[in-house]
Amino acid sequence: MVSPLDHRIEAVTGHAVDTLWTRRDRGLLDEPHTLLVDRHRELAQAETGVTFYRTLLHRLSSGEFPVDAALFERIDRTVDQLEEAADARDAAARRVLAALEPIEAAT
């Protein structure tokens, strides 16, 4: 599962997300489904960003590094980056929903 929306996408389309991605790559989807898959890929990339910064923050706070001013600066910077990544992920999720709603309405 790439995102919390995967189950909803799969329920509406009747296909696994991986299958949709493959069909998109082969040019086998209509325009609404192509848009949905493209938006979902953006969401997947945004989720990767959130995971990266969450993992980095965990590493920074794990005790591996000496607690000093440099560590606090890195933590602050990472928290800011995590917040930006979460905002980007949330925006991408809204775009997925906007692409999904017409498909849901048609089914």
C-alpha positions in Angstrom: 0.0 0.0 0.0 1.4 3.3 -1.1 -1.2 5.6 0.4 -4.4 5.4 2.5 -6.3 6.1 -0.7 -5.1 2.8 -2.4 -8.1 0.8 -1.1 -10.6 3.4 -2.3 -8.9 3.5 -5.7 -8.9 -0.3 -6.0 -12.5 -0.5 -4.9 -13.7 2.1 -7.5 -11.6 0.8 -10.4 -11.7 -2.9 -9.7 -7.9 -3.1 -10.2 -4.9 -3.1 -7.9 -2.9 0.1 -8.0 0.1 -1.8 -9.5 -2.1 -3.0 -12.3 -3.3 0.5 -12.9 0.3 1.8 -13.1 1.2 -0.9 -15.6 -1.8 -0.2 -17.7 -1.0 3.5 -17.6 2.6 2.8 -18.8 1.2 0.8 -21.7 -1.3 3.5 -22.7 -4.3 1.3 -21.9 -6.3 3.7 -19.7 -8.9 6.3 -20.6 -8.2 9.9 -19.8 -9.9 9.9 -16.3 -8.0 6.8 -15.2 -4.7 8.1 -16.7 -5.1 11.3 -14.7 -5.9 9.3 -11.5 -2.8 7.2 -12.0 -0.6 10.2 -12.7 -1.9 11.9 -9.5 -1.4 8.7 -7.5 2.2 8.5 -8.6 2.7 12.1 -7.4 1.2 11.0 -4.1 3.5 8.0 -3.9 6.5 10.3 -4.4 5.2 12.7 -1.7 4.7 9.8 0.7 8.3 8.8 0.1 9.4 12.3 1.1 7.5 12.1 4.3 9.0 8.7 5.1 12.5 9.9 4.4 12.3 12.9 6.8 10.5 10.8 9.4 13.3 8.2 9.3 15.9 10.9 9.4 14.3 12.6 12.4 14.2 9.2 14.1 17.9 8.7 13.4 18.8 12.1 14.7 16.9 11.5 17.9 18.2 7.9 18.4 21.2 8.8 20.6 23.6 8.1 17.8 24.8 11.8 17.7 26.2 14.0 20.5 23.6 16.4 21.8 24.9 19.8 20.9 23.9 22.9 19.0 24.6 21.3 15.6 22.2 18.4 16.4 19.5 20.8 17.4 19.9 22.7 14.2 19.7 19.5 12.2 16.6 18.4 14.1 15.0 21.8 13.5 15.8 21.7 9.8 14.5 18.2 9.5 11.3 19.0 11.3 10.7 21.9 8.9 11.5 19.6 5.9 9.1 17.0 7.3 6.4 19.6 7.7 6.9 20.7 4.0 6.9 17.1 2.9 3.6 16.4 4.8 2.1 19.5 3.2 3.1 18.3 -0.2 1.7 14.9 0.5 -1.6 16.3 1.7 -1.8 18.5 -1.5 -1.1 15.4 -3.6 -3.8 13.5 -1.8 -6.3 16.2 -2.5 -5.4 16.0 -6.2 -5.9 12.2 -6.2 -9.3 12.7 -4.6 -10.2 15.3 -7.2 -9.3 12.8 -10.0 -11.0 10.0 -8.2 -14.4 11.6 -7.6 -15.5 11.8 -11.2 -14.7 8.1 -11.6 -16.6 7.3 -8.5 -19.6 9.3 -9.7 -19.6 7.4 -13.0 -19.7 4.0 -11.4 
